[in-house]
Amino acid sequence: MMFSRAEKTPIAEWWWSIDRELLGALILLMTCGMVLSFAASPPVAERIGLSQWFFVVRHAMFCVVALPVMIIASFLNHRQARVAALVTLVVSLVLLWATLRFGTEVKGARRWISFAGQSVQPSEFVKPAFAVLGAWLFAESMIHKNVPGRLLASAIMVAIVAGLLLQPDIGQTALVTGTWAVLLFISGISWFIIFGLAAAGGGLIFGAYLLFPHVSRRIDTFLNPEGGGNTYQIDRALQSLHEGGWFGRGPGESIAKKLIPDAHADYVFSAAAGEYGILFCMVLVALIAFIVLRAMMGAQRQTSLFARLAASTLAIQFAMQCGINLAVNLNLIPPKGMTLPFVSYGGTSMIAIAFGMGLMLAFTRTKPEERMATGIPSYRSAVAPLVPAE
């Protein structure tokens, strides 16, 4: 796709202002997910009595929908992105609470609600929408001291977290509260408050352990695998990681992958290790790291405080979700039921992540005068705080 810089059409303006390296990396990650779907999904489908290519076909359909969603969202200007986030947050928050009454119960949790035979997980769309709207509220409170933006963002976070805990969904709760904490941190609050929030977070984890039996079972099993808990899936995942070695056993040759119940979803990283080896997994992690760092550097170049906060928060939220999934696959934390963005199977997750990454691309676009500048931002500018501490 080539356009003249002199063209003034919306597509040409988009092409010359979008971060093409970041866009390409996201598409490459989505392509990796499609490739891994061919490797990990067929055994899962056969095991539960479905057509061998059931999950592969559906994963491809989700990609066909997700890519245009990401591209369309990247066309939005800052005001349009804020409105899109607001509408998405309101609708998804209503649906989030509606799942408590009308949702489908799976393994004791109500996280999905059905429309025309399709299940939707509203919490997936809450995350990127809250990141953008929260960034706007924080930016407004920093620019206009009489605007209670932080208080409003905190109230929205409480409404989201309350609904998630009632489902219950601890993994998504951790991501939403983590997003809110990121906004607090990069908006320049004092370290005293940060340590206080960290202590409160520890208290919430302890409370979840006491209140939710499935949380306590997972933590107990994680801390004491020999205590009789169900460790079958994580054992097979670790076996797949070990048997793959550096270069993998080859496509279709992993034995442990065929035994992992969620090899196509939460444990696709372990399945990839068995098939293609540790080196491939390291490249996949490097690609994720490139996306996050590239987005953070793009955020630093923005003159709008709202854009800097929004792009940075979306990038860190993406990194947190990837980090949680990888940590579960490596048995570093208890299982959380968290997908690996663009790689794991899951329609709602993929489309919601595409929406969030599209908004991130929109917030990292350059202005015409900025496109004339040359050079790469220095390391110092890329890692410096967004705003000075109060």
C-alpha positions, -999 to 999 in steps of 0.1 A, spaced: 0 0 0 16 33 -11 2 68 -10 17 101 -19 25 124 10 7 151 -10 -26 132 -9 -52 146 16 -76 116 16 -84 101 50 -67 68 41 -35 86 29 -34 107 61 -39 76 81 -11 58 63 14 85 68 5 92 105 1 56 118 30 38 134 34 12 107 60 -8 126 36 -11 156 7 -20 133 29 -46 115 40 -61 148 4 -65 159 -6 -81 127 24 -104 129 13 -114 165 -22 -122 151 -6 -143 124 14 -162 150 -19 -169 168 -34 -183 136 -4 -206 130 -5 -218 165 -42 -225 162 -34 -251 135 -9 -267 159 -29 -266 192 -66 -267 183 -72 -300 164 -64 -324 193 -86 -304 216 -115 -304 191 -112 -342 185 -110 -349 223 -144 -332 229 -161 -348 198 -160 -318 174 -146 -315 139 -108 -315 138 -108 -280 123 -136 -265 144 -115 -242 166 -91 -234 137 -120 -222 115 -136 -202 143 -102 -186 152 -98 -176 116 -133 -161 116 -124 -141 147 -92 -128 130 -113 -117 100 -135 -96 123 -107 -84 147 -84 -70 120 -110 -45 106 -120 -36 141 -84 -27 149 -79 -8 117 -112 12 120 -104 21 156 -70 34 146 -87 59 123 -104 77 152 -92 111 165 -88 116 202 -123 129 207 -139 101 187 -118 75 206 -130 90 239 -166 88 228 -161 52 215 -146 43 248 -174 59 268 -202 41 248 -183 8 250 -178 12 287 -215 20 294 -228 -9 273 -203 -34 286 -207 -24 322 -245 -28 319 -240 -62 303 -214 -71 330 -240 -66 357 -267 -83 336 -246 -115 335 -251 -119 372 -288 -125 365 -290 -136 329 -255 -150 322 -245 -186 315 -230 -203 345 -198 -222 337 -178 -239 365 -196 -219 391 -190 -185 375 -213 -162 355 -191 -144 330 -208 -148 297 -241 -136 283 -257 -150 251 -270 -131 221 -284 -149 191 -266 -181 201 -232 -163 206 -216 -160 240 -201 -126 249 -178 -118 279 -185 -81 287 -155 -78 310 -132 -81 280 -145 -49 265 -146 -31 299 -108 -32 301 -97 -11 271 -127 12 275 -119 19 311 -82 25 302 -91 52 278 -119 69 298 -99 67 329 -69 83 311 -92 111 300 -106 117 336 -71 116 351 -58 141 324 -87 164 331 -81 164 368 -44 172 362 -51 201 339 -81 214 357 -77 211 395 -114 216 402 -123 185 381 -127 154 403 -114 131 376 -95 108 398 -125 104 421 -148 96 391 -123 71 376 -120 54 410 -158 52 413 -161 36 379 -133 12 389 -152 2 420 -184 -4 400 -165 -26 376 -146 -45 403 -178 -51 423 -195 -68 393 -164 -88 385 -161 -101 421 -197 -111 421 -193 -133 389 -166 -141 403 -136 -133 380 -104 -126 399 -82 -125 369 -101 -97 352 -104 -79 386 -66 -79 388 -63 -64 353 -89 -36 360 -74 -27 393 -39 -29 378 -51 -5 350 -64 19 377 -31 16 396 -11 24 364 -31 55 359 -24 66 394 13 59 391 19 77 357 -3 106 367 23 115 394 9 104 428 32 102 458 51 70 467 34 70 501 0 64 483 16 38 460 28 17 490 -5 21 506 -23 8 475 1 -21 473 -7 -30 509 -44 -27 501 -39 -50 471 -23 -76 493 -53 -74 516 -77 -79 487 -58 -110 476 -60 -124 511 -97 -115 512 -103 -133 479 -85 -163 494 -109 -164 523 -141 -156 504 -139 -176 472 -134 -214 474 -120 -217 439 -94 -191 446 -83 -208 478 -81 -241 460 -60 -227 432 -36 -210 456 -34 -241 479 -27 -263 449 -1 -239 436 17 -237 470 14 -274 477 11 -294 445 14 -327 464 -16 -319 486 -41 -336 464 -53 -307 442 -59 -310 405 -26 -302 388 -32 -322 356 -33 -293 332 -3 -274 345 16 -307 348 10 -314 311 18 -278 302 51 -280 319 58 -313 303 51 -297 269 76 -269 278 103 -295 287 98 -319 258 101 -292 232 136 -283 241 152 -254 221 139 -262 187 107 -282 194 96 -316 183 81 -303 150 45 -295 139 21 -321 152 47 -341 171 42 -328 207 28 -355 229 20 -334 260 2 -308 239 -24 -334 229 -32 -339 266 -36 -303 277 -73 -295 280 -69 -258 271 -40 -261 247 -58 -239 222 -67 -212 248 -50 -203 280 -21 -228 275 -13 -221 239 22 -209 249 30 -243 264 17 -260 233 39 -238 211 69 -247 232 63 -284 226 58 -279 188 84 -252 180 107 -250 210 119 -225 234 136 -203 208 103 -197 190 87 -188 224 115 -163 231 108 -147 197 71 -145 205 79 -128 239 103 -105 221 75 -95 197 52 -87 226 79 -67 242 85 -48 210 48 -39 208 47 -26 244 80 -6 241 71 8 207 37 20 220 53 35 251 78 54 229 49 66 206 30 78 237 60 99 248 59 118 215 23 130 220 17 166 230 -17 158 244 -16 146 281 -47 126 274 -31 108 245 1 100 265 -19 86 294 -43 66 272 -16 51 249 7 42 279 -21 27 299 -34 6 270 2 -6 263 8 -16 300 -26 -32 302 -16 -53 272 17 -62 288 0 -71 321 -24 -95 303 5 -111 284 25 -113 316 -3 -131 336 -8 -156 308 29 -164 305 34 -166 342 5 -192 345 21 -213 317 54 -212 335 37 -221 368 49 -189 384 14 -179 396 -19 -199 402 -41 -204 371 -61 -173 362 -80 -181 330 -63 -153 311 -58 -154 273 -26 -145 255 -37 -115 233 -42 -123 196 -27 -158 202 -52 -177 224 -86 -189 211 -115 -167 221 -138 -145 201 -147 -119 226 -111 -116 239 -96 -112 204 -121 -86 192 -119 -66 225 -81 -67 223 -82 -56 187 -104 -26 197 -80 -17 225 -49 -20 202 -67 0 175 -73 28 201 -36 25 211 -26 30 174 -50 60 172 -33 76 202 2 70 189 -4 86 155 18 115 146 7 150 136 18 164 102 44 186 117 58 158 138 62 136 107 88 161 94 111 154 124 138 129 120 156 106 145 145 81 171 135 91 206 163 86 230 162 60 258 158 87 284 127 102 267 112 67 263 114 58 300 111 92 316 79 98 337 50 111 318 45 140 342 65 152 372 54 139 406 32 161 426 
